[in-house]
Amino acid sequence: MSGQSVPLPLSNSPGSSSPAQAKRILETVLLVSQEPLPLLELKKLFDEQLGTEVLRRLLEELRRDWNGKGVELVNVAGGWRFHARPEMQQFIDRLNPQKPPRYSRAVLETLAIIAYRQPVTRGDIEEIRGVAVSTPVLKALESRGWIAAIGYRDVPGRPALYATTPDFLNDLNLRSLEELPPLEELGSLIETGEATESLAVPETDAAADITHSAPLLRASPATEGK
């Protein structure tokens, strides 16, 4: 799209009569919001008189307006939000130093299996990893908000089925599971996402920890039909 402003068929309500003012409203709301905002919520800013396609085009214009700055506008699973670019995090940490939680190799391997083979049961994870999965491992991922039980498999014992959550996608700046990178790249992506969220991986190399599971994931038969 060219740099021209889009036509904006808004209502006559004060402050919402031009593309420039609409972008100013969007910019302000997104900057002060603590969570990503979906299009449905953003439409409420204009009494729902703004078409979805026009709203998307305005957001894309706003995203381009922030190109080259320390903060960027991104579209993730939960909607649109502003966040600091990863290279700026080191400076933010100087003002707000925190000792982030550290996750074990077992936690990261379990997350990788759930992300790429979901929905899976605890038994599926144990079969792929070849070792038992302790309750604290699953609790650590649930507490972080990255996984959740979404149902139960219809077999004796009705084991819980685990899948990743929208928060998992939001923290990695992804819109859908289809955007997950090759498994070999997941470790470095989590490092980047956690840096933005003031988290950390174990002291061992993150990519090595997660990609240790890659051959197992490729070699293991599909588990969804169990």
Salt bridges, closest charged atoms under 4 A:
GLU41 OE2 - LYS44 NZ 2.93
GLU53 OE1 - ARG56 NH1 3.77
GLU60 OE2 - ARG63 NH2 2.57
GLU61 OE1 - LYS23 NZ 3.17
ASP65 OD2 - LYS23 NZ 2.95
GLU72 OE2 - HIS83 NE2 2.93
GLU72 OE1 - ARG85 NH1 2.97
GLU109 OE2 - ARG105 NE 3.05
GLU109 OE1 - ARG129 NE 2.86
GLU109 OE2 - HIS212 NE2 3.83
ASP124 OD2 - ARG153 NH2 3.09
ASP124 OD1 - LYS226 NZ 3.79
GLU126 OE2 - ARG122 NE 3.93
GLU127 OE1 - LYS226 NZ 2.06
GLU142 OE1 - LYS139 NZ 3.86
ASP154 OD1 - ARG158 NH1 3.93
ASP171 OD2 - ARG144 NH2 2.80
GLU179 OE2 - ARG175 NE 2.98
GLU184 OE2 - ARG218 NH1 2.69
